[in-house]
Structures are given as structure tokens and as C-alpha cells.
Amino acid sequence: MIKLLRVDHRLLHGQVVVSWFENVSANTILVANDAVANDELRKSAIRLAKPEHAKLVMKSIDDSIEAINSGVTDKYQLLIVVESVEDANKLIRGIKNKITSLNLGGTKPREGTKNYSKTINLTEQEADLLTALQQDGIDIYIQQIPNESRQKFEK
């Protein structure tokens, strides 16, 4: 079961691990990222942030979609972390009827981005993707840590 899908450009770090992992009662963290899936150095660094009692899986976006759709992950309580809005969109579109909400935790400022909160900076294309997901019934909200108030995403 997917407990949380989160966009965070830092992927796995203390805030995700400590705050969200416990808050959503997850037992498995899936880092869905094409670059990490092929980078042993980044995998090693991410493993250092994993809680001792958590299962950690790092897969490409396509492999993540395939694993979830196959049912092999059904026995886990998943916290899924992706690096970008594009990755979240691809995951949501590829996994039908299993993801109903998207947590925006952090996207770094880049050229051409607009600031939506203290931690969310989006390009026009990213904002359009999120709006399209909302129109398809996905609840999209900005919330860095669980004890902060949710801010509904609005373009």
C-alpha cells in the first residue's frame, strides 16, 4: 500500500526519515529515481539516511511502476520519494488508481522557476503538470513536515 508519495529534490534525508516515515506508519522507503538507480555512490549515501528498522529500495521510475503494478509491493507500507514533479507525474500516470495524493516537500530554485512556498519552486511546465493531476482528482499539497499545516497547491 502506498502511504505517501513525496517530491523532494534531496530525496532521502533526516526530515523525510524521521518525520514522514513514522507519521505515515511506513515500513519501506522506495526512492524512485533514474539517476540514483545507476549510481552506486549515491545509493551508498542514501543508505546512510535510512532508519535502522526500515526496508529501503532504490529503483528507476519505470522499474518502480512495474514493481507496484505487478503487486509485489502490496505487502509493504510504502513511502515513495521522487526528486521532481516530472518523476511524480510519470509515477502517478503509470500506477493507475493507487496514488490519490502528492506531497510537495522541496524543489530547489532554478532558472525560470516561480516560488510557491519557502521550499517549492516550480517552472510553468511543472505547475501545468500539477494542475493536470489535480484535474484528474489527485490531491496536491505543500507540506515540508507533518506538523506544519498543509497548503493546497494552486497555480
Secondary structure as GFF3:
##gff-version 3
##sequence-region A 1 155
A	DSSP	beta_strand	2	8	.	.	.	ID=ss1
A	DSSP	alpha_helix	14	14	.	.	.	ID=ss2
A	DSSP	pi_helix	15	21	.	.	.	ID=ss3
A	DSSP	alpha_helix	22	23	.	.	.	ID=ss4
A	DSSP	beta_strand	28	32	.	.	.	ID=ss5
A	DSSP	alpha_helix	34	37	.	.	.	ID=ss6
A	DSSP	alpha_helix	40	48	.	.	.	ID=ss7
A	DSSP	beta_strand	55	59	.	.	.	ID=ss8
A	DSSP	alpha_helix	61	70	.	.	.	ID=ss9
A	DSSP	beta_strand	78	82	.	.	.	ID=ss10
A	DSSP	alpha_helix	85	94	.	.	.	ID=ss11
A	DSSP	beta_strand	101	106	.	.	.	ID=ss12
A	DSSP	beta_strand	114	115	.	.	.	ID=ss13
A	DSSP	beta_strand	121	122	.	.	.	ID=ss14
A	DSSP	alpha_helix	124	135	.	.	.	ID=ss15
A	DSSP	beta_strand	139	142	.	.	.	ID=ss16
A	DSSP	beta_strand	151	152	.	.	.	ID=ss17
###
